[in-house]
Amino acid sequence: MKKIFVALALIMGLGTSVAFANAADEYVVIELKDVPQAVQDAAAKNCEGSTIKEAHVETAEDGTKTYKLILVDADQQETILLFNEKGEPVKEEAAQ
C-alpha cells in the first residue's frame, strides 16, 4: 500500500512539472548588447541605481518583441521589468 502512495505522489509531481513547463514563458536569454538602447534607457529611468543582471526576449507571432530585464540594486534585490522595442512598459498578461 505504501508503494502505491509513493507511486501516486511521483505521478502527481511529474504531472505538475509538465503543467508548469507548458505554462512557462517563451523568453530566450540574450546578451545585454542585443537589448535596444530605448529599452536600456527606460530600465535605467525606472530603476535608478540598478544594473541589468539578465536580459530575455520573446518574439510574438506578429513579430513584435517583448524584452524582460532582471535588474539588481545595491542590496541585491531583483526587479523584473517588461518593455516593448520602443522602451514602453508592457504589462504581463495572466496565464489562462
Backbone bond lengths (Angstrom), bond angles and torsions (degrees), N, CA, C in turn:
res aa  C-N    CA-C-N  psi(-1)  N-CA   C-N-CA  omega(-1)  CA-C   N-CA-C  phi
1 M - - - 1.443 - - 1.538 110.53 -
2 K 1.323 115.40 -39.15 1.455 120.29 179.91 1.532 110.30 -61.52
3 K 1.328 116.57 -37.89 1.463 121.20 -179.44 1.528 110.73 -65.52
4 I 1.311 117.06 -34.65 1.465 121.00 179.48 1.531 109.69 -65.52
5 F 1.336 116.86 -44.07 1.455 119.94 179.08 1.524 111.64 -64.23
6 V 1.319 116.34 -39.82 1.461 120.17 178.17 1.529 109.77 -64.36
7 A 1.318 116.82 -43.79 1.468 120.79 179.16 1.521 110.66 -62.11
8 L 1.327 117.17 -43.36 1.469 120.66 179.15 1.524 110.82 -63.43
9 A 1.317 117.11 -41.37 1.467 120.70 178.93 1.517 110.85 -62.33
10 L 1.321 117.02 -41.85 1.466 120.67 178.34 1.522 111.56 -64.32
11 I 1.310 116.33 -43.56 1.469 120.76 -179.92 1.521 110.40 -63.51
12 M 1.325 116.22 -43.52 1.466 119.64 179.41 1.518 110.60 -64.82
13 G 1.314 116.77 -39.09 1.459 120.53 178.32 1.518 112.01 -64.26
14 L 1.308 116.56 -42.75 1.464 120.30 178.40 1.511 111.17 -66.09
15 G 1.313 117.04 -40.53 1.463 120.77 178.48 1.514 111.40 -62.09
16 T 1.311 117.09 -40.09 1.454 121.36 178.24 1.518 110.46 -65.80
17 S 1.316 117.73 -41.13 1.464 121.51 179.43 1.520 110.74 -61.46
18 V 1.306 116.96 -42.19 1.459 120.76 179.88 1.520 110.28 -66.21
19 A 1.321 117.42 -40.95 1.462 121.00 179.25 1.523 110.55 -61.80
20 F 1.335 117.69 -43.16 1.449 120.25 179.10 1.520 111.24 -68.95
21 A 1.305 117.49 -35.53 1.463 120.08 179.36 1.520 110.22 -64.23
22 N 1.318 118.20 -38.75 1.453 121.24 179.19 1.522 111.67 -70.34
23 A 1.327 117.35 -30.12 1.455 121.14 -179.71 1.524 112.22 -83.83
24 A 1.328 117.13 -8.58 1.461 120.70 -177.63 1.524 110.23 -64.79
25 D 1.326 114.77 151.11 1.453 118.13 -179.45 1.522 110.60 -72.91
26 E 1.302 115.92 168.75 1.457 121.55 -175.55 1.526 111.14 -106.05
27 Y 1.314 116.64 29.91 1.458 120.37 179.45 1.521 110.59 -73.21
28 V 1.325 114.86 141.76 1.462 122.84 179.50 1.527 107.42 -115.04
29 V 1.317 116.84 135.04 1.466 121.16 178.65 1.525 109.13 -67.23
30 I 1.336 114.78 135.15 1.465 120.48 176.93 1.524 108.79 -129.97
31 E 1.310 115.96 164.74 1.462 120.77 176.91 1.525 109.01 -79.54
32 L 1.318 115.45 152.47 1.461 120.07 -178.31 1.525 112.44 -60.11
33 K 1.323 116.47 -31.31 1.470 119.72 179.91 1.530 111.79 -66.24
34 D 1.340 117.13 -17.38 1.457 121.09 -179.45 1.530 113.05 -91.77
35 V 1.331 116.52 -0.98 1.467 120.88 177.47 1.525 107.76 -83.46
36 P 1.346 117.74 127.04 1.471 119.80 -179.76 1.534 111.36 -57.13
37 Q 1.321 115.29 148.21 1.462 120.58 -178.37 1.527 111.65 -59.78
38 A 1.328 117.32 -36.47 1.472 120.74 179.36 1.530 110.98 -61.65
39 V 1.316 116.57 -36.62 1.475 121.33 178.72 1.528 109.61 -71.08
40 Q 1.314 117.08 -43.36 1.462 120.40 178.74 1.529 111.07 -61.68
41 D 1.347 116.42 -42.47 1.459 120.83 179.82 1.532 111.05 -64.41
42 A 1.321 116.93 -41.38 1.465 121.25 179.85 1.526 110.88 -64.71
43 A 1.322 116.75 -40.18 1.464 120.89 178.44 1.521 110.24 -64.56
44 A 1.329 116.97 -42.70 1.461 121.19 179.50 1.523 110.83 -63.13
45 K 1.323 116.31 -37.66 1.466 121.30 -179.83 1.529 110.70 -70.26
46 N 1.325 117.24 -40.31 1.467 121.81 -177.06 1.518 113.22 -75.24
47 C 1.306 117.32 -30.67 1.473 121.58 -177.42 1.517 109.61 -133.70
48 E 1.317 115.91 70.88 1.461 120.56 179.91 1.528 110.07 -59.31
49 G 1.313 115.79 137.87 1.453 121.08 178.80 1.518 113.88 86.01
50 S 1.323 117.80 -3.56 1.465 121.85 178.24 1.517 109.84 -98.69
51 T 1.316 115.77 157.86 1.461 121.00 175.90 1.526 108.84 -120.55
52 I 1.313 115.22 152.49 1.462 120.47 179.65 1.523 108.17 -78.31
53 K 1.324 115.41 120.63 1.463 121.57 178.94 1.525 110.15 -88.41
54 E 1.337 115.94 -45.09 1.471 121.70 -179.13 1.516 109.48 -142.89
55 A 1.314 115.03 152.90 1.461 121.44 175.79 1.523 108.77 -131.30
56 H 1.319 114.84 139.77 1.460 122.12 179.49 1.521 108.10 -135.11
57 V 1.313 115.92 155.36 1.459 120.04 176.63 1.522 109.12 -136.23
58 E 1.331 114.55 144.60 1.462 121.63 174.80 1.520 106.67 -125.87
59 T 1.315 116.57 129.78 1.455 121.22 178.49 1.522 108.48 -106.81
60 A 1.334 115.61 120.82 1.464 121.32 -179.66 1.525 109.59 -76.61
61 E 1.314 115.01 169.04 1.470 120.04 -179.83 1.520 112.10 -60.28
62 D 1.336 116.67 -30.77 1.466 119.70 -179.81 1.533 112.88 -83.74
63 G 1.334 116.86 2.07 1.458 121.50 176.46 1.517 114.70 94.22
64 T 1.328 117.57 -7.95 1.461 119.27 178.32 1.524 109.83 -72.18
65 K 1.310 114.62 147.88 1.463 119.79 -177.48 1.525 110.21 -114.46
66 T 1.331 114.66 142.33 1.454 122.24 173.83 1.517 106.55 -120.24
67 Y 1.327 115.08 129.41 1.457 121.21 -179.84 1.518 109.70 -103.36
68 K 1.310 116.22 129.80 1.458 122.17 175.81 1.519 106.88 -110.85
69 L 1.336 115.20 119.44 1.450 120.81 -179.71 1.515 109.58 -112.47
70 I 1.312 115.74 136.45 1.458 121.63 173.62 1.518 105.99 -107.63
71 L 1.337 115.14 115.67 1.450 121.17 -178.46 1.520 110.04 -107.60
72 V 1.339 115.73 151.93 1.460 121.57 179.14 1.528 107.58 -127.29
73 D 1.342 115.65 133.03 1.461 119.16 177.43 1.529 110.22 -95.63
74 A 1.317 116.50 -175.29 1.466 121.52 -176.58 1.526 112.40 -62.11
75 D 1.338 117.50 -26.60 1.467 121.92 179.20 1.525 112.66 -90.15
76 Q 1.329 116.40 9.43 1.470 123.71 -179.20 1.531 112.80 66.22
77 Q 1.338 116.67 23.79 1.462 121.33 174.93 1.525 107.89 -83.71
78 E 1.330 116.22 131.93 1.462 120.69 -179.53 1.521 111.07 -93.14
79 T 1.319 114.93 143.33 1.456 122.97 174.77 1.516 107.33 -130.62
80 I 1.318 116.53 135.67 1.463 121.04 178.25 1.524 108.29 -109.49
81 L 1.332 115.48 126.62 1.454 121.55 179.20 1.516 109.52 -124.41
82 L 1.329 116.21 145.18 1.465 122.46 177.42 1.527 109.04 -118.23
83 F 1.329 115.63 133.98 1.460 121.66 179.45 1.520 110.22 -136.88
84 N 1.345 115.29 153.33 1.462 118.82 169.65 1.525 107.52 -86.35
85 E 1.316 117.06 -176.61 1.466 121.74 -175.74 1.524 113.12 -64.51
86 K 1.342 116.59 -22.84 1.456 121.41 -179.06 1.530 112.44 -87.21
87 G 1.338 116.91 -3.18 1.454 120.66 -178.58 1.515 113.25 87.45
88 E 1.327 116.26 13.91 1.466 120.65 178.66 1.523 108.90 -87.71
89 P 1.344 117.59 137.03 1.473 120.30 179.12 1.520 111.46 -59.56
90 V 1.326 115.48 143.79 1.460 122.39 179.05 1.522 107.09 -122.69
91 K 1.309 116.14 134.85 1.464 119.83 175.85 1.520 108.51 -90.65
92 E 1.315 115.10 133.90 1.460 120.71 179.53 1.521 108.65 -78.19
93 E 1.330 116.16 130.56 1.459 120.38 179.34 1.508 109.90 -79.14
94 A 1.331 115.78 145.35 1.465 120.83 179.05 1.516 109.74 -68.35
95 A 1.328 115.70 143.44 1.478 121.45 177.72 1.510 108.77 -67.93
96 Q 1.320 115.36 141.47 1.460 119.42 -178.39 1.491 111.68 -107.56
